Amino acid sequence: MAKNVVVLDYGSGNLRSAQRAVERTGAHVTVTSDFQAALNADGLLVPGVGAFEACMRGLKEVRGDVIIGRRLAGGRPVLGICVGMQILFERGVEHGVESAGCDEWPGTVEPLDAPIVPHMGWNTVDVPAGSRLFAGLDPEARYYFVHSYGVRRWELQVTNESIAAPLVSWTTHGQPFVAAVENGPLWATQFHPEKSGDAGAALLTNWVNTL
C-alpha cells in the first residue's frame, strides 16, 4: 500500500516540485495546511524557502510547530528541507535579528562564512556510517544547495548511552556546515533533494521506505 505523505503548505517552499518528487517514489502526496491531515499522515515533509523569521511566522499561522512537535512526540516521521530544516533549530540570526525556531535541536542558523554568498550549486556530502537517508548512494554524489545561511556548529550532545546519537552529515562552502541530520523520526536536509536529480530521488525513496 502506498504511503501517505503530506507536504505542509504554510506559504513557503517549492510545494509542487516537492510534491512531484515524492510522488515519483510511489507515495500518495497531498499538499495542505490541514492540521489533522498533517498530523495523521505517514510522513510529513516541511519545505522552506526565504527568510527564517518569515518561515517561522507562516509555520505558526498554520500551527505547524505544534504539528511537528506532536508528530515527533509520537515517533512519527518528519522531513525538513532547506529552510524547513533550519527552522527546526533553536534560533536563527539574519541581518542581526534573532528569531526563535521550533527548538527541536539546539543551535543557531547564521550567515555562511564563505567568500561567495549565496551558496548556489552542487556539493558532495560527508555522510557518517550507518546513514539510512543516504543508504546505497555514491559517496561522490552531488546535491543541489541554494542558501546564504546554515548551521555551522552541531550543539546537541547525547550523554545517555541508551539513546542513539543523531547522524549529522556535513559539507563545505567556505567553512563546514550541517548538510543533513537523521535523529530518530526527525530527518532534514539543507540541500534540495527534489532538485538533486537521481541522487535526490534515491534519497527521497530512502525516506519514504522508512515510513
N, C-alpha and C positions, 0 to 999 in steps of 0.2 A: 504494500500500500504506500502511495506517495506521501511524503512528509508534508505537513502544513507549515509554511513559513510566512510570517508577517514582516514586511518591510515597513518600519514605523514612519509614518508621514507626520512630521512636526514642522514642516516648512523649510527643511534644509536637506540637501543631498541630491545625488543623481538617482532619483527614485526609480525611474523607468529602466535605466541601464542596469541598476542593481536587480530589479525585478526580472528582467530578461536573462541576466547572467545566472541567477539562482534557478529560474525555470529550466534552463538547459541542463541542470543536474538531475532533473526528473521530479523536483519538488513542485507542489502546488503553492503558488505565491500570491498573496494579497497585499496591496498597498493601502494602508489605512491608519487612521489615528484612533480607531475604536478601542477603548480601554479593555473590554473583555476579550475581544479578538486577539489583541496583542498579548494579553496576559495568558491566554489559553493555548496559543499556537505551539507546535512542536519546537519551533525555533523562532527567535526574534532577531532581525537584522536592523541595526541602528546606523544609518548612514550619517553623513555630515559634511557640509561644505561651507566655508566662510569663517566668520569670527567666532571665537569661543563663547563670548558673552551672549551674542545673538542666538547661537545654537542652544545654549542653556535656557534662555528665555523662552524660545519656541518649545523646547522639550517640556518645560514646566507647565506651559499653557495646555498641553495635552496630557499632563500628569505622567509623562514618560519616565521621569525619575522614579516615581512610585512603581510604575510597571517594571522597570529594570530591577529595583530593589526587591519587589515581591517575587519575581521570577527567580532571582538568584537565591533568595531565602529558601525556595522550594527546589533548588537544584536544576532549574530549567534553563536551557542554553540561550545565551545572548552573544551576538557577534557585532562588535562595533567597527566601523570603517572610517578612516581619516579623522575628521573632527568628531565623528561618532566614537572613536577610540579616545580622543583627547578629553572629552567631557566626562569620561569615566574616572579621571584622576581628581585629586583633591581641589586643585585650583589651576587657573590659567592667568597668565600675565601678558597682556597685549597693550603696547603703547603706554606702558607704565601703569595701566589699570588692572587691578587684580579682581578676578571673578571666581565665585565658588563653583566647583564642579559637582559631580554626583558622589565623589569621595568613596568610590569602591576600592580605589587604590590610593595610597599616599603618593604625593609627588606633584610637581609643577610643570605645566606646559608653558614653555618660554621660547623666545626667539632663537632660531638656529644660529649657532656660532659658525658661520661659513662666509667665504668671500663673495659668493653669489647667492642671493636670495630673491625670489623663492627658489627652493629646490624643485626642479621640474625635470623629470626624466627617469631613466631606468637604472635600478641598482640591484646588485646581488644582496643577499641577506645571510648573516651569520646565525645559523639555527642550532640550538642545543640538541643534544642527543635525546631521543625519546619523544620528539615532537609528533603529534598526530595531525596537526594542521598542515605541516609540510611533508607528511609521510609520502614516500615514493617520488618526491620531486628532486630534480637535479640540483645539487648544491650550487651550480653555476647559473641557475635560472634567475632571470631578472624580473623585477616587479615595478609597476609604474607609480611614482611618487609625484605629488604636486602640493607643496605646503611651504610655509615660512616659519612655522612653529613646531616644536616637538618636545619630547621628554628626554632630557639629556642625562638624568640620573634615576636609576631604579631604587626606590627607597623602602619597599616592603621587605621586611626581614621575618622569616618564618623560623621560630625557635622551638616549636613543638614538633618533635620528630615523627609524630603520627599524622601530621598534615603534610601533604606533598607541596613542595615549593613550586611557585609558578615557573613556567618555562618562558624565558624572555629572549627574543631574537633581536639582533641589532643590525644596523647598517651605518654607513658613514657618509656625511656630506659636510666637509669642513671638520666636524667633530662627530664622534659616535652619538647615536640617539636610538631610542626604542623603535623597532620596526614592527614588532608583533608580540603579543602576550597570550599565553594559554594558562588559565588559572581556574581550575575546576570547570564550572559551566560557563564562565565568562572568558571569551576569546576576543581578540581585537587585532586589527592591522592598521598601521599608519598609511600604508600604500593602498591603492585601489585595486583589489583583485578583479573587479568587473571590467577594468581597463587593462589588465595584465596578460591578455592573450591566453595561450594554452596553460601556462603555469597558474594563472589566476583562476581559470576554470577548474583545474585539478584541485586547487586549494579549496574552492567553494564546495566541490564534490566531497572532499575530505570532511568538511564541517557538516554538511547535510547527512553524511553517512554516520555521524555520531548521534544524530537526533533520535 
